[in-house]
Amino acid sequence: VPETQPSLGKRRSARVRPSVSPCSGTGTANDQLPIPSLVSASSRPSTYCDPPRVTDREDAAISGQVDRLYDFVRFNEHLAAEYPGVPFHSWSYPPTMLLLLAPLGLLPYGAAFAAWQGGTLALCLWACWPDARTAPGGGTSRWLVVAAILVAPAMWLNLFGGQNGFLIAALFIGGFRLLRTSPLLAGVLFGLLTVKPHFGIVVPFALVLLRAWPAFFSAAATSIALVGASLLAFGAGPWIGMMEVTAPHQWQLVQAMDGFYTLMMPTVLAALRQLDLPPAAALAGHVAAAGVALGACWLLLRRADDWRRQAFIVGVTTILVTPYYFNYDMVAVSALACLILAGSDWSKAPLTPAAATLILAAPALT
């Protein structure tokens, strides 16, 4: 991210009372609190990952602490005090993400990091665990598929980057897996996906196309409930800060597309900017590609009769539609590629191996 600070909104106070880290969760003074969604696996902060922990030495009440996430000056002042020399960082997640991260603030950093990565990886493997169709050979075949998922480049990028790809993959894949058998629960998982909103951008379109109305309305209700819970927990201040400060900053990053982070992005917009197209032309090309991708999704999704293919189509479409997507975010599509490769009759779908292999290799190539 750029090391220059964007313009800031005025500071606001939150309503919640317990002491809190300014980044990820609640806890007492001197707790080492992780930032599991943007954490470095190293003991020192790097120039491209947020610091691995934040210590709230001031034992301050939470009032004003959550707002600090969306106040770049106060947030970076705190980081500079904890980690001298750390470059500019911003917190880009909505307040709803804090509802999921808060329990980790009760743990020391090492335990919290292990709980986050281990717990979300377990959820991811549960969501994409091979069944009889994917691994018709039984136990040995099933474990080979799992092994293929675990060695996929996206899995390791997510693991060492301390990112949230395991969680997002569990919600995304789990939603499609349960879509027919438990549509209301599938909708809950899709609703939780809004903690990283751009990952669910194609999901409503897909649910309407599939006429999965129970899941659609369940997802909508879950999303509204999450926002309501965050308002009760943190007040309106963080949401206002996100809309007035963080969201414009993220849009500036999308427009600029200038820096090392563009090399980590498998999006159309990033590719066009790397070809030195002007921002307006690159954005126009991205919009055009997104329209084509949605049209292809509409055609392919209607013919897909298996949840793996449905999820894979929506996942790949999401990469082509959203301008903001990183190589470590490809955990879901990588796992789905493994499932499709294992369960496909290649003689009937000769392009399937090539497409799935390209998706598997893409995170290592960006």
Disulfide bonds with the S-S distance in Angstrom:
none
